[in-house]
Amino acid sequence: MFVCTVNPNKVDSLTEEILGIRGVVTTRDLLGGERNVHVEVVADTVGEIEEIRNELADLGLTINSSEIISETRVQSWDHFYPRPGPDARQDDDIDDGSVTDQG
């Protein structure tokens, strides 16, 4: 994962070029702040990561930091929303995320 700075006026025009780099799988635009783009890459070797880093720099991205991610865990949105059940829109008095069953 590369954390980068890009001129905010150029983010949209650079996105396709960033995604066109071999090994880039995801870009994320962040609102506000200097570090406004995350670029996630997949590579087999450190050398390939360095090549990707160089291509990002050639596009004009300033790389502020990089992290090697060893594992990613994802939880689907339907784990907590929408709420199931006939009274899904009515919460009980306790703000614990549960739904009152009045059935």
Backbone torsions as a table, in degrees:
resi	resn	phi	psi	omega
1	MET	NA	122.8	175.5
2	PHE	-103.6	131.8	173.6
3	VAL	-102.9	121.4	-169.5
4	CYS	-127.7	163.0	171.1
5	THR	-116.1	129.7	178.3
6	VAL	-133.6	142.9	173.7
7	ASN	-53.8	121.9	-177.0
8	PRO	-55.0	-28.3	179.2
9	ASN	-74.6	-12.0	-177.1
10	LYS	-110.4	-4.7	-175.8
11	VAL	-57.3	-50.4	-177.4
12	ASP	-60.8	-41.3	-177.3
13	SER	-73.7	-23.0	-179.2
14	LEU	-89.2	-17.5	-173.5
15	THR	-55.9	-48.1	-179.0
16	GLU	-64.4	-37.2	178.2
17	GLU	-67.0	-39.7	177.6
18	ILE	-62.9	-46.8	-180.0
19	LEU	-66.3	-20.7	178.7
20	GLY	-78.0	-9.8	178.4
21	ILE	-76.3	128.9	179.6
22	ARG	-58.2	125.4	179.5
23	GLY	104.2	-18.9	178.1
24	VAL	-79.3	126.3	-178.9
25	VAL	-112.5	-24.7	-176.6
26	THR	-150.8	140.6	166.3
27	THR	-122.0	145.2	177.2
28	ARG	-131.2	123.4	175.8
29	ASP	-89.3	131.5	179.5
30	LEU	-106.8	142.0	178.9
31	LEU	-81.7	131.7	175.1
32	GLY	69.2	164.8	176.6
33	GLY	81.3	164.5	-178.9
34	GLU	-73.8	-42.4	-179.6
35	ARG	-83.8	93.2	-167.6
36	ASN	-113.0	2.7	178.2
37	VAL	-140.4	131.4	169.7
38	HIS	-106.4	136.0	177.6
39	VAL	-123.9	119.3	178.9
40	GLU	-100.3	131.4	-178.0
41	VAL	-127.1	159.0	174.0
42	VAL	-126.3	129.8	-179.0
43	ALA	-150.3	157.5	179.5
44	ASP	-88.1	-28.3	-173.9
45	THR	-135.2	162.6	175.2
46	VAL	-63.4	-35.4	177.8
47	GLY	-59.6	-40.5	177.8
48	GLU	-66.7	-37.6	177.4
49	ILE	-63.3	-41.3	178.1
50	GLU	-63.5	-38.8	177.4
51	GLU	-62.7	-44.0	178.6
52	ILE	-62.9	-44.1	178.2
53	ARG	-57.1	-44.1	-179.7
54	ASN	-64.5	-39.4	178.8
55	GLU	-66.3	-38.3	176.5
56	LEU	-62.7	-44.0	178.8
57	ALA	-63.3	-38.0	178.7
58	ASP	-63.3	-27.9	177.4
59	LEU	-78.4	-10.1	179.1
60	GLY	105.0	7.1	177.0
61	LEU	-79.7	136.7	171.8
62	THR	-94.4	119.8	-178.9
63	ILE	-89.6	114.1	-178.3
64	ASN	-84.3	-36.2	178.5
65	SER	-161.7	163.5	175.9
66	SER	-142.1	147.7	-179.9
67	GLU	-133.8	141.1	172.7
68	ILE	-98.5	118.4	-176.8
69	ILE	-93.1	125.2	-178.0
70	SER	-89.6	-25.4	-179.4
71	GLU	-158.9	145.1	177.3
72	THR	-124.8	135.0	174.9
73	ARG	-120.2	135.7	-177.6
74	VAL	-127.0	137.4	175.2
75	GLN	-115.2	132.3	-177.4
76	SER	-70.9	153.0	179.9
77	TRP	-62.8	-31.5	-176.5
78	ASP	-70.8	-2.0	175.6
79	HIS	-64.2	-33.2	-177.7
80	PHE	-129.1	-7.2	-179.5
81	TYR	-154.2	137.4	-0.3
82	PRO	-76.3	157.8	-179.3
83	ARG	-74.8	135.0	179.7
84	PRO	-80.6	164.8	171.6
85	GLY	104.0	162.9	-176.2
86	PRO	-68.6	-27.7	-179.6
87	ASP	-108.5	38.4	-172.9
88	ALA	-61.9	-22.7	-177.8
89	ARG	-91.8	-3.5	-177.0
90	GLN	-113.8	114.2	176.6
91	ASP	-84.9	155.4	171.0
92	ASP	-80.8	-176.0	-176.1
93	ASP	-75.6	-14.3	-179.7
94	ILE	-96.4	127.8	-178.5
95	ASP	-86.5	66.7	179.2
96	ASP	-111.7	8.8	178.0
97	GLY	86.4	-6.1	-179.1
98	SER	-84.7	166.5	-179.2
99	VAL	-116.9	136.7	178.9
100	THR	-71.1	128.4	177.7
101	ASP	-99.4	108.7	-178.4
102	GLN	-107.4	18.3	-172.7
103	GLY	-88.0	NA	NA
